[in-house]
Amino acid sequence: MPFLPVWLPGRLSVAQVLLAALVLSSAGAGPKEPASTIGCPESCYCSTSPGGGAGVGAVGGDLAVRCSNQFLSAVPRNLPNATRRLYLDYNQLVSVPADAFLGLPLLAELDLSHNQLTLLEPGSLSALGPSLRSLDLSSNRLTTLDPEALGGLAAKANLTNNPWLCDCALQEAMPKLDLDPASLVDVVCAAAVPEEVDAKGKSFVLLAEEMDLCAGLKRTTDVAMFITMFGWFAMVISYLVYYVRANQEDARRHLAYLKSLPKGHGDESSTVSTMV
């Protein structure tokens, strides 16, 4: 407690003395930055709430970083390491780079909804696999799911309201994802390949049970392999024919040469041959 000024009257009550000391103590302390804003990225608001979400560097509770509706075109850098909830919804993000969320070992909830995402670079979210439990990718421009970006991520994801392209690539990607299986039901086709498949508005999971979207590609691949093999076979046959004809021509020329030799020279050659 700070020393009281000597000019205070001597007959003050104990309550008045304590009140005066409190006022002086508050007046002497300068303005302090709220703990929730320390290390918070620009254009974001950081807050903590009590609970079991505290971890290393998150003394006092569950750290949430809110960067919603800030016209951001990139994920903010230098996010607090203790962040457990990160809200980046209603911005202008087009892609998520591979190193966007490095150094966030406690991140449990990530909201990327209502952006313009068309690409999740390989490794961009897979690093969050051990901690992330909730992922919101709804209302973006995603057309496919990349196992290189989401591999190992076992979170429950919101994948609604994206223009998913239901094709062979998506069919092959699905088994490689570790997302909550219930999340994959949210993948509703906006278009399909082959185009004659009536898939718009259908759940991809149900569509994949009805038909093999890779069948056409497999047929195309088989035809291409057959044409390639036929081409090699034709080349080998052509070479053999050329080789045989070339040898036959050489044989004819050699025979004609022998016939053109004088008979005496031929007899002489035969005598020499016999003597040897």
C-alpha atoms as a printed R data frame, in Angstrom:
    type eleno elety resid chain resno       x       y        z
1   ATOM     1    CA   MET     A     1   0.000   0.000    0.000
2   ATOM     2    CA   PRO     A     2   1.432   3.419   -0.909
3   ATOM     3    CA   PHE     A     3   2.203   5.978    1.777
4   ATOM     4    CA   LEU     A     4  -0.675   8.361    2.480
5   ATOM     5    CA   PRO     A     5  -0.028  12.051    1.996
6   ATOM     6    CA   VAL     A     6   0.678  13.967    5.227
7   ATOM     7    CA   TRP     A     7  -2.144  16.394    4.502
8   ATOM     8    CA   LEU     A     8  -4.878  13.789    5.088
9   ATOM     9    CA   PRO     A     9  -6.893  14.632    8.231
10  ATOM    10    CA   GLY     A    10  -6.070  12.529   11.255
11  ATOM    11    CA   ARG     A    11  -9.679  11.623   11.983
12  ATOM    12    CA   LEU     A    12 -10.493   9.689    8.812
13  ATOM    13    CA   SER     A    13 -12.193   6.372    9.287
14  ATOM    14    CA   VAL     A    14 -10.462   3.155    8.332
15  ATOM    15    CA   ALA     A    15 -12.759   2.749    5.306
16  ATOM    16    CA   GLN     A    16 -11.929   6.264    4.100
17  ATOM    17    CA   VAL     A    17  -8.205   5.594    4.457
18  ATOM    18    CA   LEU     A    18  -8.460   2.376    2.452
19  ATOM    19    CA   LEU     A    19 -10.528   4.136   -0.228
20  ATOM    20    CA   ALA     A    20  -7.988   6.926   -0.510
21  ATOM    21    CA   ALA     A    21  -5.158   4.406   -0.820
22  ATOM    22    CA   LEU     A    22  -7.023   2.553   -3.569
23  ATOM    23    CA   VAL     A    23  -7.623   5.780   -5.510
24  ATOM    24    CA   LEU     A    24  -3.981   6.776   -5.250
25  ATOM    25    CA   SER     A    25  -2.818   3.323   -6.297
26  ATOM    26    CA   SER     A    26  -5.060   3.385   -9.364
27  ATOM    27    CA   ALA     A    27  -3.965   6.859  -10.300
28  ATOM    28    CA   GLY     A    28  -0.288   5.982  -10.031
29  ATOM    29    CA   ALA     A    29  -0.553   2.979  -12.340
30  ATOM    30    CA   GLY     A    30  -0.292   3.753  -16.044
31  ATOM    31    CA   PRO     A    31  -2.609   2.227  -18.675
32  ATOM    32    CA   LYS     A    32  -1.824  -1.398  -19.372
33  ATOM    33    CA   GLU     A    33  -2.433  -3.356  -22.562
34  ATOM    34    CA   PRO     A    34  -5.044  -6.099  -22.032
35  ATOM    35    CA   ALA     A    35  -3.466  -9.512  -21.792
36  ATOM    36    CA   SER     A    36  -5.760 -10.757  -24.546
37  ATOM    37    CA   THR     A    37  -4.292  -8.388  -27.122
38  ATOM    38    CA   ILE     A    38  -0.613  -9.117  -26.456
39  ATOM    39    CA   GLY     A    39   0.898 -10.675  -29.619
40  ATOM    40    CA   CYS     A    40  -2.402 -10.467  -31.458
41  ATOM    41    CA   PRO     A    41  -2.064  -9.981  -35.245
42  ATOM    42    CA   GLU     A    42  -3.210  -6.730  -36.762
43  ATOM    43    CA   SER     A    43  -6.861  -6.748  -37.876
44  ATOM    44    CA   CYS     A    44  -7.613  -9.523  -35.397
45  ATOM    45    CA   TYR     A    45  -9.102  -9.606  -31.927
46  ATOM    46    CA   CYS     A    46  -7.764 -12.024  -29.345
47  ATOM    47    CA   SER     A    47  -9.603 -13.119  -26.239
48  ATOM    48    CA   THR     A    48  -9.321 -15.803  -23.608
49  ATOM    49    CA   SER     A    49 -12.039 -17.666  -21.820
50  ATOM    50    CA   PRO     A    50 -11.659 -19.826  -18.718
51  ATOM    51    CA   GLY     A    51 -11.729 -23.558  -19.089
52  ATOM    52    CA   GLY     A    52  -9.673 -26.617  -19.720
53  ATOM    53    CA   GLY     A    53  -8.433 -25.276  -23.022
54  ATOM    54    CA   ALA     A    54  -5.351 -23.688  -21.496
55  ATOM    55    CA   GLY     A    55  -2.063 -25.013  -22.687
56  ATOM    56    CA   VAL     A    56   1.551 -23.937  -22.945
57  ATOM    57    CA   GLY     A    57   1.563 -20.159  -23.216
58  ATOM    58    CA   ALA     A    58  -2.200 -19.960  -22.737
59  ATOM    59    CA   VAL     A    59  -2.244 -19.262  -19.017
60  ATOM    60    CA   GLY     A    60  -5.721 -18.193  -18.048
61  ATOM    61    CA   GLY     A    61  -7.842 -20.098  -20.539
62  ATOM    62    CA   ASP     A    62  -8.875 -20.857  -24.095
63  ATOM    63    CA   LEU     A    63  -7.277 -18.405  -26.564
64  ATOM    64    CA   ALA     A    64  -9.495 -17.420  -29.496
65  ATOM    65    CA   VAL     A    65  -8.241 -15.289  -32.404
66  ATOM    66    CA   ARG     A    66 -11.003 -13.628  -34.418
67  ATOM    67    CA   CYS     A    67 -10.071 -12.203  -37.835
68  ATOM    68    CA   SER     A    68 -13.547 -12.349  -39.346
69  ATOM    69    CA   ASN     A    69 -14.800  -9.932  -41.996
70  ATOM    70    CA   GLN     A    70 -11.502  -8.040  -42.339
71  ATOM    71    CA   PHE     A    71 -11.087  -8.276  -46.145
72  ATOM    72    CA   LEU     A    72  -7.991 -10.430  -45.635
73  ATOM    73    CA   SER     A    73  -6.405 -11.884  -48.769
74  ATOM    74    CA   ALA     A    74  -3.869 -13.993  -46.841
75  ATOM    75    CA   VAL     A    75  -3.727 -15.854  -43.554
76  ATOM    76    CA   PRO     A    76  -2.211 -13.535  -40.891
77  ATOM    77    CA   ARG     A    77   1.352 -14.249  -39.878
78  ATOM    78    CA   ASN     A    78   2.716 -14.578  -36.331
79  ATOM    79    CA   LEU     A    79  -0.436 -16.053  -34.867
80  ATOM    80    CA   PRO     A    80  -0.070 -16.774  -31.122
81  ATOM    81    CA   ASN     A    81   1.248 -20.278  -30.531
82  ATOM    82    CA   ALA     A    82  -1.391 -20.866  -27.859
83  ATOM    83    CA   THR     A    83  -4.292 -20.247  -30.250
84  ATOM    84    CA   ARG     A    84  -7.013 -22.863  -29.859
85  ATOM    85    CA   ARG     A    85  -9.760 -21.272  -31.963
86  ATOM    86    CA   LEU     A    86  -9.099 -19.302  -35.130
87  ATOM    87    CA   TYR     A    87 -11.823 -17.539  -37.110
88  ATOM    88    CA   LEU     A    88 -10.967 -16.381  -40.635
89  ATOM    89    CA   ASP     A    89 -14.486 -16.425  -42.057
90  ATOM    90    CA   TYR     A    90 -15.959 -13.774  -44.360
91  ATOM    91    CA   ASN     A    91 -12.655 -12.719  -45.911
92  ATOM    92    CA   GLN     A    92 -11.130 -12.879  -49.401
93  ATOM    93    CA   LEU     A    93  -8.786 -15.853  -49.086
94  ATOM    94    CA   VAL     A    94  -8.195 -17.612  -52.414
95  ATOM    95    CA   SER     A    95  -5.665 -20.223  -51.312
96  ATOM    96    CA   VAL     A    96  -4.064 -21.589  -48.160
97  ATOM    97    CA   PRO     A    97  -0.257 -21.950  -48.430
98  ATOM    98    CA   ALA     A    98   1.612 -24.896  -46.997
99  ATOM    99    CA   ASP     A    99   3.078 -22.934  -44.072
100 ATOM   100    CA   ALA     A   100  -0.063 -20.990  -43.128
101 ATOM   101    CA   PHE     A   101  -0.728 -22.733  -39.815
102 ATOM   102    CA   LEU     A   102   2.710 -23.877  -38.708
103 ATOM   103    CA   GLY     A   103   3.483 -23.367  -35.036
104 ATOM   104    CA   LEU     A   104  -0.103 -23.833  -33.814
105 ATOM   105    CA   PRO     A   105   0.112 -27.124  -31.878
106 ATOM   106    CA   LEU     A   106  -3.043 -26.422  -29.823
107 ATOM   107    CA   LEU     A   107  -5.403 -25.329  -32.614
108 ATOM   108    CA   ALA     A   108  -8.669 -27.232  -32.183
109 ATOM   109    CA   GLU     A   109 -11.129 -25.158  -34.228
110 ATOM   110    CA   LEU     A   110 -10.542 -23.450  -37.588
111 ATOM   111    CA   ASP     A   111 -13.172 -21.483  -39.487
112 ATOM   112    CA   LEU     A   112 -12.361 -20.709  -43.139
113 ATOM   113    CA   SER     A   113 -15.946 -20.403  -44.304
114 ATOM   114    CA   HIS     A   114 -17.325 -17.720  -46.646
115 ATOM   115    CA   ASN     A   115 -14.079 -17.042  -48.479
116 ATOM   116    CA   GLN     A   116 -13.060 -17.617  -52.114
117 ATOM   117    CA   LEU     A   117 -10.876 -20.660  -51.575
118 ATOM   118    CA   THR     A   118 -10.136 -22.642  -54.711
119 ATOM   119    CA   LEU     A   119  -6.900 -24.289  -53.574
120 ATOM   120    CA   LEU     A   120  -5.540 -25.903  -50.426
121 ATOM   121    CA   GLU     A   121  -1.829 -26.372  -51.051
122 ATOM   122    CA   PRO     A   122  -0.249 -29.730  -50.109
123 ATOM   123    CA   GLY     A   123   0.521 -29.783  -46.394
124 ATOM   124    CA   SER     A   124  -1.527 -26.662  -45.625
125 ATOM   125    CA   LEU     A   125  -3.812 -28.412  -43.112
126 ATOM   126    CA   SER     A   126  -2.239 -31.818  -42.556
127 ATOM   127    CA   ALA     A   127   0.127 -30.371  -39.917
128 ATOM   128    CA   LEU     A   128  -2.921 -29.706  -37.714
129 ATOM   129    CA   GLY     A   129  -3.894 -33.367  -37.625
130 ATOM   130    CA   PRO     A   130  -3.018 -34.094  -33.982
131 ATOM   131    CA   SER     A   131  -5.036 -31.186  -32.531
132 ATOM   132    CA   LEU     A   132  -7.728 -29.987  -34.942
133 ATOM   133    CA   ARG     A   133 -11.236 -31.199  -34.155
134 ATOM   134    CA   SER     A   134 -13.441 -28.820  -36.139
135 ATOM   135    CA   LEU     A   135 -12.858 -27.443  -39.647
136 ATOM   136    CA   ASP     A   136 -15.284 -25.201  -41.541
137 ATOM   137    CA   LEU     A   137 -14.670 -24.939  -45.293
138 ATOM   138    CA   SER     A   138 -18.251 -24.140  -46.252
139 ATOM   139    CA   SER     A   139 -19.261 -21.475  -48.781
140 ATOM   140    CA   ASN     A   140 -16.032 -21.425  -50.769
141 ATOM   141    CA   ARG     A   141 -15.092 -22.352  -54.355
142 ATOM   142    CA   LEU     A   142 -13.535 -25.746  -53.768
143 ATOM   143    CA   THR     A   143 -14.064 -28.352  -56.490
144 ATOM   144    CA   THR     A   144 -12.020 -31.259  -55.115
145 ATOM   145    CA   LEU     A   145 -10.398 -32.574  -51.945
146 ATOM   146    CA   ASP     A   146  -6.628 -32.977  -52.007
147 ATOM   147    CA   PRO     A   147  -5.280 -35.782  -49.776
148 ATOM   148    CA   GLU     A   148  -1.922 -34.009  -49.765
149 ATOM   149    CA   ALA     A   149  -3.577 -31.050  -48.002
150 ATOM   150    CA   LEU     A   150  -5.997 -32.929  -45.733
151 ATOM   151    CA   GLY     A   151  -4.131 -36.186  -45.187
152 ATOM   152    CA   GLY     A   152  -4.021 -37.246  -41.538
153 ATOM   153    CA   LEU     A   153  -6.666 -34.706  -40.533
154 ATOM   154    CA   ALA     A   154  -9.354 -36.486  -38.496
155 ATOM   155    CA   ALA     A   155 -11.463 -33.400  -37.823
156 ATOM   156    CA   LYS     A   156 -15.176 -33.045  -38.323
157 ATOM   157    CA   ALA     A   157 -15.492 -30.793  -41.368
158 ATOM   158    CA   ASN     A   158 -18.240 -28.630  -42.803
159 ATOM   159    CA   LEU     A   159 -17.924 -28.983  -46.589
160 ATOM   160    CA   THR     A   160 -21.293 -27.618  -47.659
161 ATOM   161    CA   ASN     A   161 -21.960 -25.021  -50.346
162 ATOM   162    CA   ASN     A   162 -18.934 -25.656  -52.557
163 ATOM   163    CA   PRO     A   163 -19.048 -26.335  -56.329
164 ATOM   164    CA   TRP     A   164 -17.720 -29.893  -56.018
165 ATOM   165    CA   LEU     A   165 -16.720 -31.584  -59.276
166 ATOM   166    CA   CYS     A   166 -17.640 -35.239  -58.939
167 ATOM   167    CA   ASP     A   167 -15.107 -37.081  -61.065
168 ATOM   168    CA   CYS     A   168 -12.549 -39.855  -60.945
169 ATOM   169    CA   ALA     A   169 -10.011 -37.680  -59.090
170 ATOM   170    CA   LEU     A   170 -12.470 -37.036  -56.260
171 ATOM   171    CA   GLN     A   171 -13.440 -40.706  -56.152
172 ATOM   172    CA   GLU     A   172  -9.808 -41.731  -55.778
173 ATOM   173    CA   ALA     A   173  -9.168 -39.035  -53.148
174 ATOM   174    CA   MET     A   174 -12.017 -39.988  -50.801
175 ATOM   175    CA   PRO     A   175 -10.513 -43.248  -49.430
176 ATOM   176    CA   LYS     A   176  -7.268 -41.433  -48.651
177 ATOM   177    CA   LEU     A   177  -8.945 -38.915  -46.307
178 ATOM   178    CA   ASP     A   178  -9.166 -39.394  -42.545
179 ATOM   179    CA   LEU     A   179 -11.924 -36.800  -42.053
180 ATOM   180    CA   ASP     A   180 -14.967 -37.708  -39.999
181 ATOM   181    CA   PRO     A   181 -16.994 -39.932  -42.413
182 ATOM   182    CA   ALA     A   182 -20.145 -37.932  -41.652
183 ATOM   183    CA   SER     A   183 -18.421 -34.854  -43.102
184 ATOM   184    CA   LEU     A   184 -18.082 -36.430  -46.546
185 ATOM   185    CA   VAL     A   185 -21.852 -36.624  -46.916
186 ATOM   186    CA   ASP     A   186 -21.768 -32.815  -47.236
187 ATOM   187    CA   VAL     A   187 -19.975 -33.132  -50.584
188 ATOM   188    CA   VAL     A   188 -22.840 -32.425  -52.987
189 ATOM   189    CA   CYS     A   189 -22.073 -32.446  -56.716
190 ATOM   190    CA   ALA     A   190 -22.328 -29.241  -58.715
191 ATOM   191    CA   ALA     A   191 -21.055 -30.971  -61.875
192 ATOM   192    CA   ALA     A   192 -19.681 -34.334  -62.914
193 ATOM   193    CA   VAL     A   193 -17.242 -35.952  -65.312
194 ATOM   194    CA   PRO     A   194 -18.337 -37.583  -67.566
195 ATOM   195    CA   GLU     A   195 -20.775 -34.785  -68.294
196 ATOM   196    CA   GLU     A   196 -23.619 -37.099  -69.258
197 ATOM   197    CA   VAL     A   197 -23.881 -38.269  -65.650
198 ATOM   198    CA   ASP     A   198 -26.827 -36.586  -63.930
199 ATOM   199    CA   ALA     A   199 -25.080 -35.761  -60.639
200 ATOM   200    CA   LYS     A   200 -26.011 -32.162  -59.848
201 ATOM   201    CA   GLY     A   201 -27.469 -31.880  -56.365
202 ATOM   202    CA   LYS     A   202 -26.572 -35.465  -55.429
203 ATOM   203    CA   SER     A   203 -24.371 -36.514  -52.550
204 ATOM   204    CA   PHE     A   204 -21.064 -37.741  -53.920
205 ATOM   205    CA   VAL     A   205 -20.992 -40.620  -51.443
206 ATOM   206    CA   LEU     A   206 -24.287 -41.955  -52.796
207 ATOM   207    CA   LEU     A   207 -23.261 -41.325  -56.403
208 ATOM   208    CA   ALA     A   208 -20.005 -43.250  -55.944
209 ATOM   209    CA   GLU     A   209 -21.994 -46.221  -54.628
210 ATOM   210    CA   GLU     A   210 -24.106 -46.259  -57.787
211 ATOM   211    CA   MET     A   211 -21.366 -45.991  -60.394
212 ATOM   212    CA   ASP     A   212 -17.632 -46.031  -61.001
213 ATOM   213    CA   LEU     A   213 -16.604 -42.567  -62.189
214 ATOM   214    CA   CYS     A   214 -13.189 -43.934  -63.123
215 ATOM   215    CA   ALA     A   215 -14.608 -46.548  -65.537
216 ATOM   216    CA   GLY     A   216 -14.432 -44.249  -68.566
217 ATOM   217    CA   LEU     A   217 -10.886 -43.221  -67.698
218 ATOM   218    CA   LYS     A   218  -9.889 -46.846  -67.302
219 ATOM   219    CA   ARG     A   219 -11.320 -47.664  -70.747
220 ATOM   220    CA   THR     A   220  -9.482 -44.710  -72.240
221 ATOM   221    CA   THR     A   221  -6.265 -45.830  -70.570
222 ATOM   222    CA   ASP     A   222  -6.714 -49.394  -71.833
223 ATOM   223    CA   VAL     A   223  -7.283 -48.167  -75.393
224 ATOM   224    CA   ALA     A   224  -4.233 -45.914  -75.173
225 ATOM   225    CA   MET     A   225  -2.106 -48.825  -73.928
226 ATOM   226    CA   PHE     A   226  -3.402 -51.058  -76.717
227 ATOM   227    CA   ILE     A   227  -2.607 -48.432  -79.353
228 ATOM   228    CA   THR     A   228   0.868 -47.935  -77.863
229 ATOM   229    CA   MET     A   229   1.581 -51.668  -77.828
230 ATOM   230    CA   PHE     A   230   0.283 -52.030  -81.389
231 ATOM   231    CA   GLY     A   231   2.540 -49.183  -82.474
232 ATOM   232    CA   TRP     A   232   5.615 -50.825  -80.920
233 ATOM   233    CA   PHE     A   233   4.672 -54.169  -82.450
234 ATOM   234    CA   ALA     A   234   4.270 -52.568  -85.880
235 ATOM   235    CA   MET     A   235   7.678 -50.911  -85.529
236 ATOM   236    CA   VAL     A   236   9.331 -54.233  -84.642
237 ATOM   237    CA   ILE     A   237   7.670 -56.010  -87.605
238 ATOM   238    CA   SER     A   238   8.670 -53.181  -89.934
239 ATOM   239    CA   TYR     A   239  12.284 -53.405  -88.754
240 ATOM   240    CA   LEU     A   240  12.367 -57.174  -89.248
241 ATOM   241    CA   VAL     A   241  10.915 -56.862  -92.748
242 ATOM   242    CA   TYR     A   242  13.455 -54.163  -93.595
243 ATOM   243    CA   TYR     A   243  16.296 -56.267  -92.154
244 ATOM   244    CA   VAL     A   244  15.284 -59.373  -94.116
245 ATOM   245    CA   ARG     A   245  14.862 -57.447  -97.364
246 ATOM   246    CA   ALA     A   246  18.183 -55.669  -96.878
247 ATOM   247    CA   ASN     A   247  19.944 -59.016  -96.328
248 ATOM   248    CA   GLN     A   248  18.235 -60.492  -99.353
249 ATOM   249    CA   GLU     A   249  19.410 -57.585 -101.484
250 ATOM   250    CA   ASP     A   250  22.966 -57.999 -100.194
251 ATOM   251    CA   ALA     A   251  22.794 -61.724 -100.960
252 ATOM   252    CA   ARG     A   252  21.602 -61.014 -104.504
253 ATOM   253    CA   ARG     A   253  24.405 -58.503 -105.077
254 ATOM   254    CA   HIS     A   254  26.987 -60.954 -103.727
255 ATOM   255    CA   LEU     A   255  25.643 -63.757 -105.902
256 ATOM   256    CA   ALA     A   256  25.670 -61.517 -108.950
257 ATOM   257    CA   TYR     A   257  29.263 -60.569 -108.162
258 ATOM   258    CA   LEU     A   258  30.309 -64.196 -107.956
259 ATOM   259    CA   LYS     A   259  28.614 -64.958 -111.249
260 ATOM   260    CA   SER     A   260  30.408 -62.074 -112.879
261 ATOM   261    CA   LEU     A   261  33.851 -63.462 -111.993
262 ATOM   262    CA   PRO     A   262  35.860 -65.150 -114.869
263 ATOM   263    CA   LYS     A   263  35.544 -68.911 -114.958
264 ATOM   264    CA   GLY     A   264  39.291 -69.451 -114.860
265 ATOM   265    CA   HIS     A   265  39.548 -67.319 -111.744
266 ATOM   266    CA   GLY     A   266  36.797 -69.387 -110.249
267 ATOM   267    CA   ASP     A   267  38.619 -72.666 -111.098
268 ATOM   268    CA   GLU     A   268  41.838 -71.259 -109.736
269 ATOM   269    CA   SER     A   269  40.106 -70.284 -106.534
270 ATOM   270    CA   SER     A   270  38.647 -73.770 -106.310
271 ATOM   271    CA   THR     A   271  42.117 -75.371 -106.786
272 ATOM   272    CA   VAL     A   272  43.648 -73.155 -104.143
273 ATOM   273    CA   SER     A   273  40.788 -73.996 -101.833
274 ATOM   274    CA   THR     A   274  41.302 -77.718 -102.443
275 ATOM   275    CA   MET     A   275  45.027 -77.522 -101.779
276 ATOM   276    CA   VAL     A   276  44.454 -75.729  -98.506
